Amino acid sequence: MWKYNRFFINLDTMIFLSPNMNLDGLIYAIAAIMLGPAIILAVIGGILRYNKKKKAAKVLFILAAVYVLISFGICGSMMY
């Protein structure tokens, strides 16, 4: 620990305050959270539609669309 003007600066916090941070992984993780479950629901809905279960497929497609709208609102606001 360094003492600087009555503030203690820990070396771990200095790593997080570094100006050369690469946050690409965080962006990819947020995008995966935004789109991953919706893609899975849409694929399962497509499989059910192919197997002639149209009502269940329609429900899963609607759930996927609602998930995308909500996730773009919440996760998109975190990325902005």
N, C-alpha and C positions, 0 to 999 in steps of 0.2 A: 504494500500500500504506500502511496505517496501522499504527503501532506502538502496541500497547496491552498493557501488562503482559507484556512479553517475548513476545507472540504476534503474528504477522503475519496480518492479516485481508485477504484479497484481495477486491476488489469482486465478482468472479464468484461466490465462495462466499457472499457476503452475499445475492445474488439467490436462491440455492437455499435459504437459511435464512430467507427472508421468510415471515412468518405469513400473508400474503394470497395464497398460491399456489393456483391452480386446477388440480386434477389430474383433471378430467373426461376429458380426452383419453387419459390413461394408463389409466383404468378402461375406456374404450371399446376401446382397443387390446388390453388383456388379454382382454376379453370376445370380441373378434373372433378372437383366437388360440385361445380356449377353444372357440368354437362354429363358426367359419368352415370349417375342414377337415371337420368332422363333417357339416355341412349339405351341403357339396359332395359328400362320399361318399354321403350319403343320396339326393341328387338323382340322381347317376349310378346308384345302385342301383335307384331307381325307374324310370329310363329303361330299364335292362337288364331289369327285371322286366316292363315293358310290352312289350319285344321278345322275350319268352319265353325269356330266359336266367336262369332262376330260381336256379341254383346260384351263378353269379357275383354276382347281386343279393343273395343271402343272405350271401355273404362280405362284400360291401361294407356291408351293414346291420350286420353284427356288428362290422366294423372301426370304423364310425361310433359304435356304442354303446360300444365299448372306449375309443375316443379321448375321448368325452365323459366317461366315468368317470375316466380318468386325468387329463384336463385340469382337471376340477373339483377333483380332489385336489391337483394341483400348483399351478395358477393360483389356485384358491380359497384355498389356504394363503397365497399371496403377498398376496392382497387382504385377508385377515383381520388 
